[in-house]
Amino acid sequence: GAAGTPALLFCCWHHSGVQSSVLSHNLCTVLNVPHDPVALEEHFRDDDEGPVSNQGYMPYLNKFILEKVQGNFDKVEFNRMCWTLCAKKNLSKNPLLISDEDAFKVWVIFNFLSEDKYPLIIVPEEIEYLLKKLTEAMGAGWQQEQFDLYKIALNTSREGLSAWELIDLIGSGQFSKGMDRQTVSMAVNEVFNELILDVLKQVRTAEN
C-alpha cells in the first residue's frame, strides 16, 4: 500500500532533529496547504498556550496540516523533502554500489510498498517482489534458493526491514552479484518509473 503521509512524516520528524515549526512551514509549501507563516510560529510558542505544547506534534500535524491536504501535491517532491531531512542521519556508512539518487529512489519505492504503520517496515513478501523486479530489470536470473535462505535469517529476528536496511541490502550487491553499478542503477530507475511514476501518471490522468 502507499505509505501514509503521517507515518512517513513522523519518521522524518523523529529522525531529523529539524525544528518542528520549520518542518511545518516546509510541509505546507510542499503539500500546497495555504498557511500564514506568522500564525504558524504562534502555534509553536513555548508558553503552553499553543496547540503543539498542548497536544503534541503528531496530533497537531494531523489537525492543522494533513486534514487540509488536497490530492494535488507532488508526491515525489514530498518524498524528496522527507529524504533531505533524514537521509544524512540514517544512511549507512558502508560504501554502497548505488548512488545517492538511486538510494532516494529505493526509499520512495520502500514508502510505496511498506506497511502503513509506524515504525515503517517492508515485509519479506514485498522485499521478494521488489528484488525479483530488480533482477528482471538487470536481465539476471532470480535465485529463489538464495532469497529463501535470506528470508529464514530475517524471519528469526523480526518482521521486515526499515528503509535504510533495504537501501543497504540493494546497495550491498548481495542480490546483484556480477552486475556493474550502471546495470543496478538502470534497474532501480526502471522499477522506480514503473512502480512510482507510471502509477502517479495514471492517478493524474484519472483526476483530470
Residue frames relative to the residue before (quaternion, step in Angstrom):
aa qw qx qy qz dx dy dz
G 1.0000 0.0000 0.0000 0.0000 0.00 0.00 0.00
A 0.5450 -0.5929 0.4538 0.3815 3.58 -1.13 0.49
A 0.4574 -0.7181 0.4416 0.2828 3.54 -0.55 1.14
G 0.5253 -0.6680 0.4325 0.3013 3.51 -0.94 0.93
T 0.5951 -0.5849 0.4287 0.3463 3.49 -1.09 0.79
P 0.6738 0.5066 -0.3393 0.4174 3.66 0.77 -0.87
A 0.6622 0.5101 -0.3242 0.4430 3.59 0.87 -0.90
L 0.6443 0.5219 -0.3114 0.4641 3.54 0.99 -0.88
L 0.6627 0.5159 -0.2981 0.4537 3.55 0.96 -0.90
F 0.6469 0.5235 -0.3294 0.4460 3.51 0.88 -0.95
C 0.6137 0.5659 -0.3231 0.4459 3.50 1.03 -0.93
C 0.6997 0.4747 -0.2738 0.4583 3.58 0.86 -0.98
W 0.6615 0.5089 -0.3131 0.4531 3.48 0.88 -0.98
H 0.6583 0.5402 -0.2806 0.4428 3.51 0.97 -1.01
H 0.7830 0.3648 -0.1751 0.4724 3.57 0.96 -0.87
S 0.6854 0.5535 -0.2868 0.3764 3.56 1.15 -0.27
G 0.2991 -0.7681 0.5166 0.2316 3.58 1.06 -0.64
V 0.4169 0.6867 -0.4930 0.3340 3.60 1.19 0.35
Q 0.5722 -0.5865 0.4448 0.3616 3.55 -1.09 0.70
S 0.5440 -0.6652 0.4042 0.3134 3.55 -0.83 1.00
S 0.6586 0.5144 -0.3366 0.4340 3.60 0.94 -0.79
V 0.6270 0.5229 -0.3346 0.4706 3.58 1.09 -0.73
L 0.6396 0.5246 -0.3168 0.4641 3.55 0.95 -0.93
S 0.6661 0.5150 -0.3109 0.4410 3.58 0.88 -0.92
H 0.6408 0.5189 -0.3216 0.4656 3.56 0.99 -0.86
N 0.6640 0.5006 -0.3031 0.4654 3.60 0.90 -0.94
L 0.6322 0.5532 -0.3187 0.4389 3.53 1.04 -0.85
C 0.6526 0.5162 -0.3159 0.4558 3.54 0.85 -1.01
T 0.6502 0.5252 -0.3146 0.4499 3.55 1.00 -0.87
V 0.7163 0.4518 -0.2619 0.4627 3.58 0.77 -1.05
L 0.7353 0.4194 -0.2344 0.4780 3.59 0.99 -0.81
N 0.4325 -0.7243 0.4395 0.3086 3.60 1.30 0.12
V 0.3828 0.6970 -0.5167 0.3172 3.58 0.97 0.81
P 0.4115 -0.7013 0.5092 0.2821 3.63 -0.66 1.03
H 0.1325 0.8021 -0.5734 0.1014 3.60 -0.84 0.89
D 0.3381 -0.7061 0.5857 0.2101 3.51 -1.28 0.48
P 0.4279 -0.7440 0.4451 0.2555 3.61 -0.38 1.21
V 0.6392 0.5258 -0.3407 0.4459 3.59 1.03 -0.73
A 0.6508 0.5044 -0.3091 0.4759 3.57 0.94 -0.93
L 0.6167 0.5607 -0.3330 0.4408 3.55 1.06 -0.82
E 0.6367 0.5199 -0.3267 0.4664 3.59 0.94 -0.87
E 0.6159 0.5675 -0.3362 0.4307 3.59 1.06 -0.84
H 0.6192 0.5686 -0.3419 0.4200 3.56 1.06 -0.79
F 0.7547 0.4122 -0.2022 0.4687 3.55 1.11 -0.67
R 0.2931 0.7618 -0.5305 0.2288 3.59 1.16 0.43
D 0.4561 -0.7242 0.4569 0.2424 3.54 -1.09 0.71
D 0.5682 0.6519 -0.3750 0.3339 3.59 1.22 -0.03
D 0.5745 -0.6382 0.3522 0.3723 3.57 1.24 0.51
E 0.5510 0.5965 -0.4175 0.4077 3.58 1.21 0.21
G 0.6281 0.5695 -0.3393 0.4074 3.57 1.13 -0.61
P 0.6355 -0.5636 0.3690 0.3772 3.60 -1.17 0.58
V 0.6283 0.5598 -0.3608 0.4021 3.60 1.04 -0.62
S 0.7051 0.4372 -0.2900 0.4770 3.58 0.83 -0.91
N 0.6306 0.5315 -0.3403 0.4517 3.59 1.18 -0.48
Q 0.8292 0.2755 -0.0970 0.4766 3.55 0.83 -1.02
G 0.4947 -0.6057 0.4778 0.4002 3.59 1.12 -0.46
Y 0.6351 -0.6093 0.3252 0.3460 3.55 -1.12 0.62
M 0.6736 0.5148 -0.3337 0.4122 3.64 0.83 -0.83
P 0.6499 0.4777 -0.3421 0.4821 3.66 0.84 -0.80
Y 0.6090 0.5515 -0.3459 0.4532 3.57 1.06 -0.77
L 0.6446 0.5353 -0.3148 0.4459 3.56 0.88 -1.01
N 0.6759 0.5035 -0.3011 0.4460 3.55 0.83 -1.01
K 0.7332 0.4569 -0.2530 0.4355 3.56 0.79 -1.03
F 0.7948 0.3650 -0.1787 0.4506 3.57 0.75 -1.05
I 0.7912 0.2929 -0.1627 0.5116 3.58 1.09 -0.54
L 0.7532 0.4338 -0.2606 0.4203 3.59 0.52 -1.15
E 0.6347 0.5337 -0.3472 0.4379 3.60 1.04 -0.68
K 0.6931 0.4777 -0.2767 0.4635 3.59 1.20 -0.47
V 0.4953 0.6757 -0.4296 0.3369 3.57 1.27 -0.08
Q 0.2254 -0.7056 0.6534 0.1564 3.55 -0.99 0.90
G 0.6418 -0.5602 0.3493 0.3902 3.59 -1.17 0.26
N 0.6091 0.6601 -0.3155 0.3060 3.57 1.25 -0.31
F 0.4870 0.6487 -0.4773 0.3378 3.62 0.95 0.66
D 0.5640 -0.6138 0.4406 0.3332 3.55 -1.24 0.47
K 0.3598 -0.7814 0.4693 0.1992 3.58 -0.27 1.31
V 0.6606 0.4997 -0.3229 0.4579 3.58 0.97 -0.81
E 0.6251 0.5356 -0.3278 0.4636 3.58 1.04 -0.80
F 0.6342 0.5298 -0.3166 0.4657 3.56 1.02 -0.88
N 0.6513 0.5036 -0.3093 0.4759 3.58 0.94 -0.90
R 0.6522 0.5241 -0.3285 0.4383 3.57 0.97 -0.84
M 0.6233 0.5336 -0.3512 0.4511 3.57 1.02 -0.72
C 0.6616 0.4990 -0.3036 0.4701 3.57 0.92 -0.93
W 0.6288 0.5460 -0.3187 0.4527 3.55 1.03 -0.87
T 0.6455 0.5245 -0.3210 0.4530 3.58 0.91 -0.94
L 0.6595 0.5291 -0.3068 0.4370 3.56 1.04 -0.81
C 0.8665 0.2110 -0.0779 0.4456 3.55 0.73 -0.93
A 0.4764 0.7003 -0.4490 0.2847 3.62 1.16 -0.16
K 0.6464 0.5612 -0.3417 0.3880 3.57 0.81 -0.98
K 0.7103 0.4759 -0.2553 0.4515 3.54 0.91 -0.99
N 0.7973 0.3883 -0.1525 0.4362 3.55 1.00 -0.82
L 0.5453 0.6198 -0.4135 0.3840 3.58 1.16 -0.47
S 0.5453 -0.6358 0.4435 0.3190 3.52 -1.02 0.86
K 0.4541 -0.6751 0.5079 0.2829 3.54 -1.12 0.64
N 0.4839 0.6572 -0.4484 0.3645 3.60 1.25 -0.16
P 0.4922 -0.6267 0.4878 0.3564 3.58 -1.03 0.63
L 0.1905 -0.7961 0.5672 0.0901 3.60 -0.82 0.98
L 0.5170 -0.6386 0.4778 0.3108 3.54 -1.25 0.53
I 0.7096 0.4293 -0.2633 0.4927 3.57 1.23 -0.23
S 0.5419 -0.6275 0.4560 0.3236 3.57 -1.17 0.63
D 0.6835 -0.4606 0.3634 0.4342 3.56 -1.31 0.16
E 0.6455 0.5261 -0.3218 0.4505 3.57 0.99 -0.83
D 0.6428 0.4961 -0.3195 0.4884 3.60 1.04 -0.76
A 0.6231 0.5344 -0.3402 0.4587 3.57 1.02 -0.81
F 0.6171 0.5382 -0.3351 0.4662 3.59 1.03 -0.80
K 0.6721 0.5012 -0.3041 0.4523 3.59 0.91 -0.90
V 0.6142 0.5211 -0.3431 0.4832 3.59 1.06 -0.75
W 0.6412 0.5416 -0.3141 0.4436 3.56 1.04 -0.83
V 0.6443 0.5009 -0.3171 0.4831 3.59 1.00 -0.83
I 0.6343 0.5186 -0.3275 0.4706 3.60 0.99 -0.86
F 0.6132 0.5465 -0.3362 0.4609 3.57 1.02 -0.85
N 0.6755 0.4973 -0.3018 0.4532 3.60 0.85 -0.94
F 0.6351 0.5292 -0.3088 0.4703 3.54 1.17 -0.66
L 0.7714 0.3815 -0.1880 0.4734 3.61 0.96 -0.89
S 0.5876 0.6424 -0.3755 0.3178 3.59 1.14 -0.52
E 0.6090 -0.5309 0.4444 0.3870 3.53 -1.33 0.35
D 0.4259 -0.7482 0.4516 0.2345 3.57 -0.87 0.91
K 0.5956 0.5019 -0.4428 0.4442 3.57 0.47 1.17
Y 0.4532 -0.6817 0.5015 0.2800 3.53 -1.21 0.51
P 0.5297 -0.2182 -0.8166 0.0701 1.67 -1.88 1.62
L 0.5260 -0.6570 0.4430 0.3089 3.57 -1.02 0.83
I 0.0784 0.7762 -0.6240 0.0459 3.56 -0.95 0.91
I 0.3018 -0.6911 0.6129 0.2359 3.52 -1.33 0.29
V 0.3602 -0.7671 0.4955 0.1907 3.58 -0.72 1.11
P 0.7103 -0.4972 0.2877 0.4068 3.62 -1.18 0.54
E 0.6214 0.5444 -0.3586 0.4345 3.64 0.97 -0.77
E 0.6893 0.4694 -0.2787 0.4763 3.58 0.95 -0.90
I 0.5964 0.5430 -0.3657 0.4645 3.60 1.09 -0.66
E 0.6555 0.5132 -0.3085 0.4602 3.57 0.94 -0.94
Y 0.6300 0.5439 -0.3200 0.4525 3.58 0.97 -0.93
L 0.6952 0.4768 -0.2721 0.4640 3.57 0.87 -1.00
L 0.6675 0.4961 -0.3099 0.4607 3.60 0.87 -0.91
K 0.6198 0.5354 -0.3440 0.4592 3.60 1.05 -0.74
K 0.6510 0.5174 -0.3083 0.4620 3.56 0.96 -0.91
L 0.6633 0.5048 -0.3016 0.4629 3.58 0.94 -0.91
T 0.6439 0.5302 -0.3166 0.4518 3.56 0.98 -0.93
E 0.6433 0.5253 -0.3017 0.4682 3.54 0.99 -0.93
A 0.6706 0.5022 -0.2925 0.4610 3.57 0.94 -0.93
M 0.6667 0.4819 -0.2995 0.4833 3.60 1.17 -0.57
G 0.4370 -0.7039 0.4507 0.3324 3.55 1.30 -0.23
A 0.5093 0.6345 -0.4266 0.3950 3.58 1.17 0.56
G 0.5326 -0.6118 0.4679 0.3508 3.57 -1.28 0.23
W 0.4581 -0.6866 0.4958 0.2701 3.58 -1.03 0.81
Q 0.2307 -0.7790 0.5721 0.1119 3.59 -0.83 1.01
Q 0.2117 -0.8218 0.5154 0.1191 3.57 0.14 1.29
E 0.6441 0.5482 -0.3264 0.4220 3.56 0.95 -0.91
Q 0.6429 0.5245 -0.3141 0.4614 3.55 0.97 -0.91
F 0.6740 0.4863 -0.3070 0.4637 3.59 0.93 -0.89
D 0.6229 0.5495 -0.3499 0.4331 3.61 0.98 -0.81
L 0.6447 0.5100 -0.3178 0.4725 3.58 0.99 -0.83
Y 0.6391 0.5263 -0.3155 0.4638 3.55 1.00 -0.89
K 0.6642 0.5246 -0.2978 0.4414 3.57 0.96 -0.98
I 0.6237 0.5335 -0.3395 0.4595 3.59 1.00 -0.82
A 0.6580 0.5079 -0.3057 0.4644 3.57 0.92 -0.94
L 0.6621 0.5096 -0.3011 0.4596 3.58 0.99 -0.87
N 0.6856 0.5278 -0.2881 0.4104 3.57 0.84 -1.01
T 0.6181 0.5496 -0.3675 0.4252 3.55 1.09 -0.58
S 0.7498 0.4115 -0.2384 0.4601 3.59 1.06 -0.61
R 0.8130 -0.1744 0.1255 0.5412 3.65 0.93 -0.72
E 0.7266 -0.4936 0.2963 0.3751 3.53 -1.36 0.03
G 0.8139 -0.1265 0.1267 0.5528 3.58 1.04 -0.62
L 0.5695 -0.5932 0.4496 0.3489 3.55 -1.29 -0.33
S 0.4359 -0.6268 0.5626 0.3172 3.53 -1.24 0.47
A 0.7017 -0.4463 0.3309 0.4460 3.57 -1.29 0.20
W 0.6791 0.5119 -0.2980 0.4334 3.56 0.90 -0.96
E 0.6469 0.5045 -0.3156 0.4769 3.58 1.09 -0.71
L 0.6195 0.5310 -0.3429 0.4654 3.57 1.09 -0.68
I 0.6295 0.5201 -0.3260 0.4764 3.58 1.00 -0.85
D 0.6322 0.5378 -0.3129 0.4618 3.58 1.03 -0.86
L 0.6616 0.5235 -0.3016 0.4441 3.53 0.93 -1.01
I 0.7110 0.4309 -0.2632 0.4894 3.59 0.84 -0.95
G 0.6926 0.4919 -0.2713 0.4524 3.56 1.03 -0.79
S 0.6112 0.5724 -0.3518 0.4185 3.57 1.22 -0.39
G 0.4267 -0.7256 0.4482 0.3009 3.58 1.23 -0.39
Q 0.3318 0.7749 -0.4803 0.2424 3.58 1.30 0.15
F 0.7838 0.2753 -0.1481 0.5366 3.59 1.02 -0.79
S 0.7062 0.3787 -0.2882 0.5241 3.60 1.17 0.39
K 0.1160 0.8340 -0.5300 0.1004 3.56 1.04 0.82
G 0.8015 0.2733 -0.2114 0.4881 3.54 -1.01 0.84
M 0.6138 0.5274 -0.3589 0.4650 3.60 1.27 -0.03
D 0.3850 -0.7139 0.5183 0.2712 3.59 -0.99 0.69
R 0.7296 -0.4561 0.2945 0.4159 3.55 -1.29 0.36
Q 0.6473 0.5471 -0.3245 0.4199 3.55 0.95 -0.91
T 0.6523 0.5194 -0.3097 0.4569 3.56 0.99 -0.90
V 0.6523 0.5048 -0.3135 0.4706 3.57 0.96 -0.90
S 0.6508 0.5267 -0.3069 0.4527 3.56 0.96 -0.92
M 0.6418 0.5250 -0.3132 0.4630 3.55 0.99 -0.90
A 0.6519 0.5189 -0.3077 0.4595 3.58 1.00 -0.89
V 0.6356 0.5228 -0.3312 0.4615 3.60 0.94 -0.89
N 0.6582 0.5210 -0.3002 0.4531 3.58 0.96 -0.91
E 0.6560 0.5255 -0.3062 0.4471 3.53 0.93 -0.95
V 0.6906 0.4664 -0.2796 0.4769 3.57 0.88 -0.97
F 0.6056 0.5481 -0.3429 0.4640 3.60 1.07 -0.75
N 0.6660 0.5013 -0.3068 0.4594 3.58 0.88 -0.95
E 0.6922 0.4864 -0.2857 0.4502 3.55 0.91 -0.91
L 0.7559 0.4064 -0.2285 0.4595 3.59 0.75 -1.03
I 0.7842 0.3417 -0.1763 0.4870 3.58 0.94 -0.81
L 0.7628 0.4052 -0.2438 0.4410 3.58 0.46 -1.17
D 0.6599 0.5043 -0.3242 0.4529 3.61 0.90 -0.86
V 0.6441 0.5174 -0.3239 0.4610 3.56 0.99 -0.85
L 0.6608 0.5047 -0.3118 0.4598 3.59 0.94 -0.89
K 0.6171 0.5504 -0.3336 0.4527 3.55 1.09 -0.80
Q 0.6545 0.5130 -0.3077 0.4623 3.57 0.97 -0.93
V 0.6348 0.5297 -0.3285 0.4567 3.56 0.99 -0.88
R 0.6641 0.5131 -0.3024 0.4520 3.57 0.92 -0.95
T 0.6420 0.5217 -0.3199 0.4619 3.56 0.99 -0.88
A 0.6586 0.5161 -0.3084 0.4525 3.56 0.96 -0.89
E 0.6737 0.5101 -0.3015 0.4416 3.58 1.06 -0.78
N 0.6836 0.5043 -0.2968 0.4361 3.59 1.05 -0.73
